[in-house]
Amino acid sequence: MQLSFPLVIAFSFFRHGDKFPPMSSCAGLGGIICDWHFILGRAGLLNRDQGIGNVVWCAGFAVIAYSVFRGISSAGEEKTE
């Protein structure tokens, strides 16, 4: 049950594709500048926003995959205290 909501969201993203705008166009959303646009702009990394986003996405996916693997592998183990 705990995995159902994340799986539904993941399926939705894979089915529809990633619809998030790049950070460089984030400033055009409603005339406000988002936090990441400000942070990456000040650091001089705004032109690398897609690469940074991909690295963060892959790291998050790896953490989730590892967590699922550990949860499944330890499901049958008995606790010893």
VOGU-3710 file (C-alpha; in Angstrom, 3 decimals, decimal comma):
1> mqlsfplvia> 0,000/0,000/0,000  2,880/2,368/0,770  4,196/1,977/-2,767  0,891/2,479/-4,565  0,877/6,285/-4,621  4,529/6,685/-5,731  4,002/4,029/-8,403  0,898/5,799/-9,734  2,805/9,101/-9,887  5,822/7,456/-11,548
11> fsffrhgdkf> 3,566/5,768/-14,105  1,903/9,093/-14,846  5,249/10,814/-15,462  6,504/8,016/-17,707  3,249/7,907/-19,662  2,950/11,662/-20,219  6,615/12,534/-20,242  8,370/15,099/-18,091  6,401/18,338/-18,448  8,513/20,539/-16,172
21> ppmsscaglg> 9,986/23,640/-17,836  13,719/24,271/-17,767  14,902/26,630/-15,033  15,775/29,313/-17,553  12,091/29,615/-18,483  10,936/29,453/-14,863  11,173/33,232/-14,584  8,484/33,544/-17,231  5,918/31,667/-15,160  3,598/34,342/-13,849
31> giicdwhfil> 6,332/36,970/-13,725  7,888/35,548/-10,564  11,405/34,215/-10,200  11,515/30,826/-8,516  14,095/29,920/-5,884  16,106/27,606/-8,127  16,314/30,239/-10,830  17,713/32,665/-8,281  20,137/30,159/-6,709  21,482/28,799/-9,991
41> gragllnrdq> 21,655/32,286/-11,478  23,727/33,600/-8,562  26,030/30,565/-8,759  26,479/31,004/-12,510  24,997/27,565/-13,193  21,728/28,548/-14,836  22,922/27,315/-18,221  23,468/23,848/-16,694  20,032/23,526/-15,094  18,946/20,497/-17,120
51> gignvvwcag> 22,119/18,580/-16,304  21,819/19,384/-12,600  18,169/18,339/-12,669  19,052/15,054/-14,359  21,729/14,280/-11,752  19,308/15,031/-8,901  16,594/12,936/-10,548  18,975/9,980/-11,025  20,184/10,233/-7,421  16,587/10,244/-6,181
61> faviaysvfr> 15,712/7,276/-8,374  18,748/5,368/-7,057  17,731/6,043/-3,447  14,173/4,885/-4,107  15,326/1,770/-6,001  17,759/0,871/-3,210  15,062/1,402/-0,584  12,617/-0,842/-2,439  15,313/-3,497/-2,893  16,234/-3,418/0,817
71> gissageekt> 12,577/-3,514/1,818  11,855/-6,528/-0,376  15,045/-8,355/0,613  14,438/-7,869/4,330  10,721/-8,656/4,243  11,189/-12,336/5,023  13,877/-11,898/7,683  13,095/-12,372/11,344  14,134/-9,681/13,791  16,743/-10,663/16,349
81> e> 17,000/-8,504/19,396
//
